[in-house]
Amino acid sequence: MSKQVAHITLLNELAFLYELSLSIGKSLDLQHNCQAFVNTLLSKRNFDVCSVWLKADIYHSLYPDSEEQRGKKGHLLYAQPAFCVKKKVMPLEGIIFDILANKDFISISFPNEDFEFLLDNEDNNIGALALFRLRNIGYLKFFTS
């Protein structure tokens, strides 16, 4: 890669990060910030589905009147496109989450029977999924076919 191409790529990525930073922080509402972040991200990257999941204890502290299940679960906070995410609760147990405890992200190619529970929509089961750990509050999921 030539230096000029590398510099242009770097500038494009910095501009993208700046655009992402401008899209959030205009509100104290977590769901609004997730929506702004995800929509900006999807407008610039080639992902089919993006979803933000909170761990049950965080979710229930933000939404105490929620009737969602407690325990080792992830609760859907925001998804785009919303109709692609049929499940609102995701189990957070198993080897994948043990690995994520020590890593920031993991990617999985599909079809993959061992990790089908991570798919938001059974209709979209050929492609790749990336799962990013959001420190100790939840996960950010991307799927592309």
C-alpha positions in Angstrom: 0.0 0.0 0.0 1.4 3.3 -1.0 1.9 6.1 1.6 -0.7 8.3 -0.1 -3.3 5.5 0.0 -2.5 4.8 3.6 -2.8 8.5 4.5 -6.2 8.8 2.7 -7.4 5.6 4.5 -6.3 7.1 7.8 -8.0 10.4 7.2 -11.2 8.6 6.1 -11.2 6.6 9.3 -10.5 9.6 11.5 -13.3 11.5 9.8 -15.6 8.5 10.4 -14.7 8.4 14.1 -15.3 12.1 14.4 -18.7 11.7 12.7 -19.5 8.9 15.2 -18.5 11.1 18.1 -20.8 13.8 16.9 -23.7 11.5 16.6 -23.8 10.6 20.3 -23.8 12.7 23.4 -26.6 15.1 22.4 -28.8 13.4 24.9 -28.5 11.6 28.3 -30.9 8.9 27.1 -28.9 5.7 26.5 -31.4 4.4 23.9 -31.2 7.6 21.9 -27.4 7.5 21.9 -27.4 3.9 20.8 -29.8 4.7 18.0 -27.6 7.6 16.8 -24.4 5.5 17.0 -25.8 2.5 15.3 -27.5 4.5 12.5 -24.3 6.4 11.8 -22.3 3.2 11.8 -24.7 1.5 9.4 -24.7 4.4 7.1 -20.9 4.1 6.6 -20.3 0.4 6.9 -21.7 -2.7 5.1 -23.6 -4.5 7.9 -27.0 -6.0 7.6 -28.0 -5.9 11.2 -26.6 -4.2 14.3 -27.9 -4.6 17.8 -27.0 -3.4 21.3 -27.6 -5.8 24.2 -27.4 -5.0 27.9 -26.7 -7.4 30.7 -29.8 -8.2 32.8 -28.6 -6.4 35.9 -27.8 -3.2 33.9 -31.0 -3.4 32.0 -33.2 -3.8 35.1 -31.5 -1.0 36.9 -32.4 1.3 33.9 -35.8 -0.2 33.4 -37.0 -1.4 36.8 -40.6 -1.9 35.7 -39.5 -4.3 32.9 -41.1 -7.7 32.9 -38.1 -9.1 31.0 -36.3 -12.2 32.4 -33.6 -11.8 35.0 -30.5 -13.9 35.3 -27.6 -14.5 32.9 -29.4 -12.9 30.0 -28.8 -10.0 27.6 -31.7 -7.7 26.8 -32.1 -5.9 23.5 -31.7 -2.2 23.9 -31.7 -1.2 20.3 -31.5 -2.8 16.8 -31.4 -1.6 13.3 -33.3 -2.8 11.3 -35.6 -3.6 14.2 -37.7 -6.1 12.3 -34.6 -8.3 11.7 -34.2 -9.0 15.5 -36.9 -11.4 16.5 -35.5 -12.3 20.0 -35.5 -9.7 22.7 -33.4 -11.8 25.2 -30.1 -13.6 24.5 -28.4 -16.1 26.9 -25.0 -14.9 28.1 -23.6 -18.2 29.1 -21.2 -20.6 27.4 -17.7 -20.7 25.9 -18.2 -17.6 23.7 -18.8 -15.4 26.7 -16.0 -17.0 28.6 -13.7 -16.0 25.7 -15.2 -12.5 25.5 -14.4 -12.0 29.2 -10.7 -11.8 28.2 -11.1 -10.3 24.7 -12.8 -7.2 23.3 -14.5 -8.9 20.4 -15.0 -12.2 18.6 -16.1 -13.0 15.1 -17.9 -16.1 13.9 -18.7 -17.4 10.4 -22.1 -18.9 9.8 -23.6 -21.4 9.3 -22.3 -22.6 12.7 -24.6 -24.9 14.7 -22.7 -24.3 18.0 -23.4 -20.5 18.0 -26.8 -20.3 16.2 -28.3 -18.9 19.5 -26.3 -15.7 18.7 -28.2 -15.1 15.5 -31.0 -12.5 15.8 -33.0 -13.9 12.9 -33.0 -17.5 11.8 -33.8 -16.4 8.2 -30.3 -14.8 8.0 -28.0 -17.6 8.8 -25.2 -17.3 6.2 -22.5 -14.7 6.8 -20.4 -13.4 9.6 -21.2 -12.1 13.1 -19.0 -9.9 15.2 -19.7 -9.6 18.9 -18.0 -6.7 20.8 -17.9 -6.6 24.6 -19.0 -3.2 25.9 -16.9 -3.4 29.1 -19.1 -4.9 31.7 -22.5 -3.6 30.6 -23.3 -5.6 27.5 -22.5 -6.4 23.9 -22.7 -4.8 20.4 -23.5 -7.3 17.6 -23.0 -6.9 13.9 -24.1 -9.4 11.3 -23.4 -9.3 7.6 -24.3 -11.8 4.9 
